[in-house]
Amino acid sequence: MAHAEFPSDLEIAQNAELKPIGEIANRAGFEDGDFDRYGLYIAKISREKCQALSSAKSGDGKLILVSAMSPTPAGEGKTTTSVGLADALSALGEKTMLCLREPSLGPCFGMKGGAAGGGYAQVLPMEEINLHFTGDFHAIGLTNNLLAAAIDNHIHHGNDLGIDPRRVTWSRVVDMNDRALRNIVVGMGGVGDSVPRQDHFEITVASEVMACFCLCTDLMDLKRRLGNIVVGYTYDRREVRARDLKVHGAMTALLKDAIRPNLVQTIEHTPTFVHGGPFANIAHGANSIIATRAALQMADYVVTEAGFGSDLGAEKFVNIVCRKAGFKPDVVVIVATIRSLKMNGGVAKAKLGTENLEALIGGLANLKRHIDNVRSFGLPVVVALNRFSQDTKAEIAMTMEKCAHLGVDVIESTVWEHGSKGGRKLAEKVVDIIDRVPSDFRYLYEDSLPLWQKIQVIAKKVYHARELEAEKRVRNKIRALEEAGYGHLPVCMAKTQYSFSSDPRLLGAPEHFDLTVRDVRLAAGAEFVIVYCGDIVTMPGLPKVPTAEVIDVDDEGRITGLF
């Protein structure tokens, strides 16, 4: 990766030759009546086909989950590896599909830029996927904000339900990083402008509507989940749900087309679903169950990714997504880079190009922790070493040697530079592991375990925290959720992605730290309890120099600077 003479990701994407989406759909096994075209290169699968696939006997497709070591500003290339692996499996003659999340506009204009892979391992059309795509995120945002408007409207028109404005828990959303909206006051201006109250915005991908959207099994399940959303409490502390406001039907109507999976292609024309996009450091961080289930019916191998590392994305994929959908991954690929290993070993970003074996060894503790976590789920694991041009032979040899002692295969990947050819060895190893090593898949905790103990299991077994702490106020909220009948729900941890702890400065594999639960929130529609640890925000801000400053379009409509 990172060759100066190479074209940018956007230039590679714009120069790629796409095939008509009908041809891609036929390659995946869909017939012409099974999808609707959204232009030449995008399609949505019909509701009828999705229902048929959902009700069919479970397919024989093998599920490959791609995770990573703890992310750093140096980059790991998890999506790039996922795309390259899917293309490599296709090149081996295997019927393969790829399932990814839709990118959020907030990070696209913030720090990250595009999020559709990179180099010669991308999903296309890249500009559409990274920008408005098929409008799914806009529909999700409108659905969320319809419910928010209904709450204030109900209060304004007499408040028959007795909603306490101080106990409204539902927020508005926008798919943009805008820190000025983190804390606001609504209803200012007088009697005709509703009742003044404190409110806040979240980014769309943090909305519970997004979680319901990605975890539902069909349109009616989505309607049920939306109706179950708890939006606040009455003066006498009773729950108020979306169905009490009688808008869950309208909310579902806004999502009736968004719920249909989006079909696109990779640079090498592997059929790809890009559908849904919850953040893994806030929500559960996986694409829609509907898309993954459909892919498992249509393909022999399905590659999907979970956000960030084993402590966030993979843990939630196992304990939330698999629990809801009945998925059982056959193998997990952990993406690592020499650069990130050295950064987790204490090297500053500016010095990552210099060979440093001592720091590399220190950073390998982080990779080992992620390997151990995946094995605790009973899943076979392989490490994909995503190569950069600055990596030295000594650093690569050291990584191979140390990982050999851990009993894990490390396969070099150069898919950014070489596409499927750079992922062939990884694909062959993945197929070999699936054929030879049986999965002993298991959840980390049982449904019957109390909420506090579920949090403890994750904190101690996955994060390696010494103690779990919470103020009396938070413990009382957890106790109240148990008493209200929500103790059986899984927990969704919200914390920094940069560390196993809640402190983003503690890199590597920290131990003997205390994890503080700052707050908990019920997501009754998504059917999990969100646990907030450390200084995590649900509305990111833009950096001093956002990516938006370099994105432009010329007089022919050609976009530049996206990635």
N, C-alpha and C positions, 0 to 999 in steps of 0.2 A: 504493500500500500504506500500512499503518499509519495509517489514519484513526481518530481517537479515537472518533468517533460510530458506527463500525461494530461489529457484533457480533463476538465472538471466533470463531476457527476452529471450536472445538468447538460453539458455539451454531449456527453456520451448518450444520455437519454434522448436528446433531441435528434441525434444522428442515427439512432437505432431504427431498424425496419420492423414495424409492427404488422401483425397479421390481423385481418378482420376478426372481430370478436366472435362472430358466428363460427369461424373455423376453430377458434380456441375452445368454444363451448362444445362443439362436436368432438374435439379431441378428448375433452373431459368425460364425454358420454352423454351430454345433454342433446336432446332433439330440438328442432327449430321452435316448437311450441312451448318449450320449457323455460324460455327467457325472453325478456324484452330488451332491445338495444337502446342504449343511451349514447347515441352517436356511433362512430365507427369502431371504437376500441373498448367500450365499457358496456356491460349488460347487468341486469338484475334478474335473478332467478325468480320464477313465478311462485306465488303462494301455493298453488296446487302442487307443483313439483316439490317444494319444501315440505308440505304436509305429507306427500307420498313417501319421501325419504325419511321423514321423522317417524312415520308409523311402520315402516318396513322393518324386517328383522335386522338386527345389528349387523353391519357389514364386517368384512374381514380385514379392513384397512389397519395398518400398523401406525400407531401414533408416536411421532418423534417430537419431543419437547426440547426446545432450544432455550437455555438459560445462560447465565454468565457469571463471572466473578464480580465483585463489587465495582460499580462503575466509577470512572474518574474522568476529569476533563480531557485526559489523553485519548479517550474513546476505546471501545471494545469491538464494535462492529457486529453486534448480535443480529440485527436485521439483515445486514449484508451476508453474514454467514448462513442465516436461514434461507435466503434466496439462493445463494450459491449451492447449498446442500440440496435443495429441491431440484435445481437445474442439473446437478451432477447425478442425482438418482434417475432423473428422466433420461439423461445421456446414457446411463447404464441399461436403459430399456425398461425401467420400472414405471408403471403407471402411477404418477405422483401428482399431488396437489399441495399447494401452499396456502396457509391461513394466517393472515396478519391483521393487526389493528389499523384503523384509519388514523392518520396523523392529525393532531390538534393544531389549529392555526396559531394558538398562543406561542408554543415553542418555535414554530416555523418562522415567526417574525421576531422571536426573542434571541435565544442563544444557539439553539440546535440547528436551525435551518430545516431542510427537508427531512423526511423520515420514511423513505421508500427504498432503503438499501443504498448501495454506493458502487461506483466503478462499473464493472461489467457483471454485477450481481444486483440488479434493480428490478422493481416492478414498475410497469408502464401503463398508461401515460403518466409520467412522473409529476408534471405540473398540475394536472387535474387532481390527482390523488392527494397532493400536498395542499391544494387550495380548496375549492368548494366541492370538488368531486361530485357526488350525486345528491348532495344536500342533506345527507343523513344527520350531520351534526347540527345544522340549522333547525331541522325538524325536532331534534332532541332538545335544543335550547328553547324553542318555542313551546314545546310541551311542558317543560319545567316552568317557564314563565307564565303560561296560562294558569297553572295551579297557583302560582304566587299571586297573580292578579285576582283569582277567584277568592283567595283568603281575604285580601284587603277589601274587595267588593262586598263580601259577606259581612264583614265587620261594619262597613260603611252603611249598609242597608238594614241596620237593626240588630245584627249579631244574634240571630235566633239560637245558634249553637252555643253561645256563651264563650266564644274563643277569647282567651286572655291575651291581649296584644303583647304582653311581656313574655309570653311563653310560646310564641310562634317560632318553630324550629326550621321552617322551610325558607330557603334563600333563593334569590334570583341568580341567573347564570349568564355568562357571555363567553364565547370561545376566543378569548384574547387575554393576554397578560396585562392586567390593569390594576396596579396596587392601590390606586385612589378609590377603588370600589370595595375594598376589603371591609370598611365600616362606613355605613351611610345612615341617613335618616330619611324615611319616606313619609308621605302624607302631609308635607308642609304646604302652607298656602291658604288654609282656611277650611271652613266646614265642607265645602264642595270637593275638597281634595283628599277625602278619607281621613282616617285617624292617624296622627303622627306616631311613629314608633321607630325604634332602632332596627336596622336591617343590614344585610351584607350581600355581596356577590361572591360566587364561586366560579371557577372556570368550568366550562360545560362538561369536560371529561370527568370532573369530580361529582357531578350530579348523580343522585340516586336513580334518576330516570335512565341515565346511561347504564348503570349497573343492572337495572331491571331489563333493559333492552338487550344486554349481552347475556344475561343469565336465563331469559325466558326460553321456552321450547316452541311456542307458537303464538299467534295473535291473541287468542283468548287467555293464554297464560300471562301474556304481557298485560292485558286488561285487568286480570285479577291482581297482579303485582302492583300496578299503578293505583288501583283502588285501595290497596292495603297500606300505601304510604302514609305514615303518621306525620302530619304537618304542624302539630302543636298540641296544646292542652287547654282545657276550659278553666274557668275560675275555680272549679272544684276538682281540678287535676285529672279529668277524664281525657282520654286520647281523642284527637280529632283526625280523621283520615280523609284522604282525597275523595273517597266514595261518599262521605258525609256531605261534601260540597257538590256532589253530583256532576263532577266534571271528568271523571275517569274515562267515560265513554268518548268524550271529545278529545281527551289526551291520546287515547288509543287511535282515534281516527287520524290524528296528525302523524302517526307513526306507521300507518298501514302499508306504505310503500317502503319506508326506511327499513323496516324489519326484514325485507328481502335482501339476501346477500348480494354483494357487488362482485362481479366476475371481471378480472383483468388478466394480464399476462406478464411474465418476466421478459427480460431481454431475449432469452432463449425460448420463449413461448410456452413455458410451463403454466398451466391454468392456476389462477390464484384468486382466492377469496380475500377481499379487504373489507372488513365489516366490524363496526363498533370500535371503541377506543378508550376504555377507562385507564387512568393513570395507576401504576402499580404502587407508588409510594403513598397514595391516598385511597384508591379503590382496589379492585382485585386484579387489574392489569392483564386481561386476556381478551381476544376477539370473541365474537358471539358464539354461543353454543350451537345455534342454528347452522351457522356456516361450517363449523368443525364437524358437526354430526353429518351434514350433507356430504362433506368431503370424504369422510370415512366410509360412506356408502358408495362413493363413486371411484375411489382410488385404492391402490394397494398400499401406498405409503403416503402419509399426511404429515407435513412438517408445520409446526406451529411454534410460536414463541410466547414466553411469559415475561413481563416487564422486569427489568433490572436483574438482581441476582437470586440465589436460592432462598435468601432470607425474606424476600418480598414476593416477587412474581411466582417463582416455582412453589413456594410454600402455599400461596393462595390458590394457585392452579390445582394443587393436590387437595387442599382442605376445603376449598369452596367450589371451584369449577367442577372438579371430578366428582365431588360429593353430590352436586346438583344434577350433573349430566350422566353420571355413570361411566365416564371415561377412565381408562387405565393406560397410561403411557407405557410404551414398550422399551424406550431408552431415552436418556436425557443427554443432550450435548451441552457442555459448559464451554462458553467462548472465553478465551483468555488472550492477552497480548503481553509481550515483553515490556512494553511501555507501562501498562497498568500494573504489572507485577512490581516494577521498579518504583512506581509512584506509591503503591501500597507499602513498599519497603522504605519510604521516607525521602525519595528523590523529588526535587521540585520539577514542575512541568518544563521549565526552561532548560533543564539539564538532562532530559530523558534521552537525548540523542547520544549521550556519552556512555560507554560500556561501564557497568557497575554490577559485578557479580554478587557482592555482599548485599546490596539492596535487593537484588533479584531473589536471593535466598530468603530474605526477610519477607518479601511480598508473597512468596509461595505459600506462606502460612494462610493467607487469605484464600487462595485457590483451594488449599486442602480443606479449609472449613466448608467451602461450598460443595466440594466432592463428598465430604462426610454427611452434609445435610441431605443431599440427594440420595445417598445410600440409606439414610434413616427412613426414607419413604419406600425402601425396598426396591429401588429402581437401578438398573445397570446404567453406567455413566461412561462417557468418553469426552476427552478434552480436545477442543478445536483450537489450535494455536494460530490465531489470525496474524499473519506475517506483515511486518512493516519493513520498508527498505533499510532503515537504520539498525535493525536487529543484527547482532553480530553472531558469528558461528559459535563462539564460546558461550554466549547467553542462551542460544537455542540448545546447545549440548547440555548445559547445566539444567535447564528446564526439563529436558527429556530424562536426564539421570535422576533428578529428584522425584519426578512424578512416577518413574518406574518403581521406586521404593514404596509408593502409595498403591501400587497394583492397578494403576489406571493407564490406559493407552492415550498417548498424546499424538495427534495427527496435525501436521502443518497444513494450513489452509491459505491459498492465495487467490480466492475467488474474486476479490476486488480487482485484481489485475488480469486474471485469466479466465474468469467465469467458471463454467462447469469443469473445465480441465483442471483448474486449481482446487476443486473440491472432490475430485474423483476418489482419492485415497480415503477421504473422510466418509464419503458415501459408501464405499466398499466396507469400511470398518463398521459403520452403522448397520448395514445389512447383515454383516457377519455376527454382530452382537445380538441382534434381534433373533437370528436363526439359532444361535448357540446358548445364549444366556437367558433363562426364563425370568420374567419379572415377578417379584414377590410384593406387588404393590400393596401399600397400606397407608391409611390416614395417620396423622400425627396424634390425633385424639378422637375420642368417641363423642357422639352427640350428647350423651347423657352426662358428660363431665360438666360441672358448673363453670360459668363464664370466667370467673377469676382464675380457676385452675387451668382453663384452656389458654388464657393469656400467659400464665406461668410456664406452661409446657413450651410455648413458642419462645418466650424470653430466655429460658434456661437451656433448652435443647438446641434451638436454632441460633439464637444470638449469643449464648454462653454468658448471660447476665448472672451476677451473684445474687441479687435480690430484686424483687419487683415491689415498687412503692406506689402509693397513691394517697392523696388527701382523703379525709373522711367524706367530703362532698362527693368525690368520685366513687368511693366504695359504696356510698349510699345509693348512687345512681345504678351501679351494677346490681346491688341487692334488689332495687326496685324493678329492674328488668327481669330478674329471676322470678320475683313474686308475680309479675305480670304475665308470666308464661313464655318468656323469650330465652330461657336458659339453654334450650336445645340448639340454638343457632350457632353457626361457626363465627369466629371473630376475624375481623379484617383489620390488620395492623396498619396504622398510618404513621410513618416515621421517615427519617432521611434515608435515601438510597445509597449514600456514600459510605456508610459504616454499619457494622452489625449492631452498634449501639444507637442511641438517639442523638449522639454528638457527631456531626459530620467531620470533625477534626480527628477523630479516633480511627485511623486507617488500619489496614492490616487485619489482624485477628484479635481484637481486644478481648480481655477476660476480666473477671473480678470487678466489673462495673455494675452500678445500680441503674435499673431502668425505671423511669417514673412515668406512670400513666397520667397524663394531664387531663384527659376528658374521655368520655365515651358517648356514642350517639347511636340510637336505634335506626337501622335501615330496614323497616318492616317489609317494604316491597321487595327489596333486593334479598331479604332474608339473611342478613348478617348484622353483627354489631361492630361498629367502627370504633377502634381503640386508638386514641391519639397519644403519641409519645414524643416528647421533646418539642422543639419549635418548628412544627410543621404547619404550613399555610395551604389553604385550599384555593387561593387566588395568587398565582405567581406574579412577580413584577418583571419588567423589562430591564436588561442590563444597561449600563451607561451608553454603550454603542450596540444597539440591537441589530439583528440581521436585516430588519426592515429598511435600514439605511442603505443597504447595497442591492436590494431587490429593485428591479426596474423592468420596463417593457418598451420595445422600440416601436416605430411607426407601422411595422408589419404584425404587431401583436406578439412578437417573440420575447419570452421572459428571460431575464438574466439575473444572476446573483442569488438564485433560490437555494443552491447548494453546491 
